[in-house]
Amino acid sequence: MSEHHPAKFSSDAGRAIRAMPPHVREQLRNALEKAETDPHSWPQADRYDADPTVRVVTTADAIVHYAVLPGRLWVFAALEL
Protein backbone atom coordinates (compact mmCIF):
# COMPACT_ATOMS: atom_id res chain seq x y z
CA MET A 1 0.00 0.00 0.00
CA SER A 2 1.34 3.42 -0.90
CA GLU A 3 2.02 6.15 1.61
CA HIS A 4 -0.58 8.92 1.95
CA HIS A 5 0.76 12.38 1.05
CA PRO A 6 -1.66 15.02 2.37
CA ALA A 7 -1.85 18.15 0.23
CA LYS A 8 -0.79 21.47 1.69
CA PHE A 9 -1.54 24.69 -0.18
CA SER A 10 0.36 27.93 -0.63
CA SER A 11 -1.72 30.94 0.33
CA ASP A 12 -1.95 32.05 -3.32
CA ALA A 13 -3.07 28.62 -4.54
CA GLY A 14 -5.58 28.30 -1.71
CA ARG A 15 -7.05 31.72 -2.48
CA ALA A 16 -7.29 30.91 -6.18
CA ILE A 17 -9.04 27.60 -5.53
CA ARG A 18 -11.50 29.14 -3.04
CA ALA A 19 -12.47 31.71 -5.70
CA MET A 20 -13.31 28.99 -8.25
CA PRO A 21 -16.90 27.81 -8.82
CA PRO A 22 -18.00 24.79 -6.77
CA HIS A 23 -17.93 22.35 -9.72
CA VAL A 24 -14.31 23.30 -10.49
CA ARG A 25 -13.30 22.88 -6.83
CA GLU A 26 -14.94 19.45 -6.85
CA GLN A 27 -12.95 18.41 -9.93
CA LEU A 28 -9.74 19.54 -8.23
CA ARG A 29 -10.62 17.83 -4.95
CA ASN A 30 -11.11 14.52 -6.77
CA ALA A 31 -7.87 14.94 -8.72
CA LEU A 32 -5.85 15.89 -5.64
CA GLU A 33 -7.24 12.95 -3.68
CA LYS A 34 -5.81 10.73 -6.42
CA ALA A 35 -2.49 12.56 -6.13
CA GLU A 36 -2.44 12.16 -2.34
CA THR A 37 -2.54 8.38 -2.68
CA ASP A 38 -0.30 8.21 -5.78
CA PRO A 39 1.75 11.42 -6.07
CA HIS A 40 3.32 10.40 -9.36
CA SER A 41 -0.01 9.60 -11.03
CA TRP A 42 -0.02 13.01 -12.72
CA PRO A 43 2.59 13.95 -15.34
CA GLN A 44 5.64 16.09 -14.74
CA ALA A 45 4.96 19.78 -15.18
CA ASP A 46 7.57 20.01 -17.91
CA ARG A 47 8.85 16.92 -19.66
CA TYR A 48 12.25 18.61 -20.02
CA ASP A 49 12.38 19.61 -16.36
CA ALA A 50 15.25 18.05 -14.45
CA ASP A 51 13.12 18.00 -11.28
CA PRO A 52 10.70 15.03 -11.40
CA THR A 53 8.96 16.14 -8.19
CA VAL A 54 6.93 18.91 -9.87
CA ARG A 55 3.64 17.59 -11.25
CA VAL A 56 0.64 19.10 -13.00
CA VAL A 57 -3.03 18.25 -12.51
CA THR A 58 -5.30 19.17 -15.39
CA THR A 59 -9.08 19.01 -15.29
CA ALA A 60 -11.65 20.29 -17.75
CA ASP A 61 -11.70 23.64 -15.98
CA ALA A 62 -8.45 24.11 -14.05
CA ILE A 63 -4.74 23.45 -13.80
CA VAL A 64 -2.83 22.90 -10.55
CA HIS A 65 0.90 22.46 -10.00
CA TYR A 66 2.30 20.62 -6.99
CA ALA A 67 5.62 19.35 -5.74
CA VAL A 68 6.05 15.91 -4.20
CA LEU A 69 7.86 16.42 -0.90
CA PRO A 70 8.65 13.82 1.77
CA GLY A 71 5.26 12.83 3.18
CA ARG A 72 3.22 15.58 1.54
CA LEU A 73 2.26 17.45 -1.60
CA TRP A 74 2.90 21.18 -1.85
CA VAL A 75 0.26 22.79 -4.10
CA PHE A 76 1.86 26.04 -5.20
CA ALA A 77 -0.14 27.20 -8.23
CA ALA A 78 -3.77 27.00 -9.35
CA LEU A 79 -5.47 28.49 -12.38
CA GLU A 80 -9.05 28.31 -13.59
CA LEU A 81 -9.31 27.94 -17.35
C-alpha positions in Angstrom: 0.0 0.0 0.0 1.3 3.4 -0.9 2.0 6.2 1.6 -0.6 8.9 1.9 0.8 12.4 1.0 -1.7 15.0 2.4 -1.9 18.1 0.2 -0.8 21.5 1.7 -1.5 24.7 -0.2 0.4 27.9 -0.6 -1.7 30.9 0.3 -2.0 32.0 -3.3 -3.1 28.6 -4.5 -5.6 28.3 -1.7 -7.1 31.7 -2.5 -7.3 30.9 -6.2 -9.0 27.6 -5.5 -11.5 29.1 -3.0 -12.5 31.7 -5.7 -13.3 29.0 -8.3 -16.9 27.8 -8.8 -18.0 24.8 -6.8 -17.9 22.4 -9.7 -14.3 23.3 -10.5 -13.3 22.9 -6.8 -14.9 19.4 -6.8 -12.9 18.4 -9.9 -9.7 19.5 -8.2 -10.6 17.8 -5.0 -11.1 14.5 -6.8 -7.9 14.9 -8.7 -5.8 15.9 -5.6 -7.2 13.0 -3.7 -5.8 10.7 -6.4 -2.5 12.6 -6.1 -2.4 12.2 -2.3 -2.5 8.4 -2.7 -0.3 8.2 -5.8 1.8 11.4 -6.1 3.3 10.4 -9.4 0.0 9.6 -11.0 0.0 13.0 -12.7 2.6 13.9 -15.3 5.6 16.1 -14.7 5.0 19.8 -15.2 7.6 20.0 -17.9 8.9 16.9 -19.7 12.2 18.6 -20.0 12.4 19.6 -16.4 15.3 18.1 -14.4 13.1 18.0 -11.3 10.7 15.0 -11.4 9.0 16.1 -8.2 6.9 18.9 -9.9 3.6 17.6 -11.3 0.6 19.1 -13.0 -3.0 18.3 -12.5 -5.3 19.2 -15.4 -9.1 19.0 -15.3 -11.7 20.3 -17.8 -11.7 23.6 -16.0 -8.5 24.1 -14.0 -4.7 23.5 -13.8 -2.8 22.9 -10.6 0.9 22.5 -10.0 2.3 20.6 -7.0 5.6 19.4 -5.7 6.0 15.9 -4.2 7.9 16.4 -0.9 8.7 13.8 1.8 5.3 12.8 3.2 3.2 15.6 1.5 2.3 17.5 -1.6 2.9 21.2 -1.8 0.3 22.8 -4.1 1.9 26.0 -5.2 -0.1 27.2 -8.2 -3.8 27.0 -9.3 -5.5 28.5 -12.4 -9.1 28.3 -13.6 -9.3 27.9 -17.4 
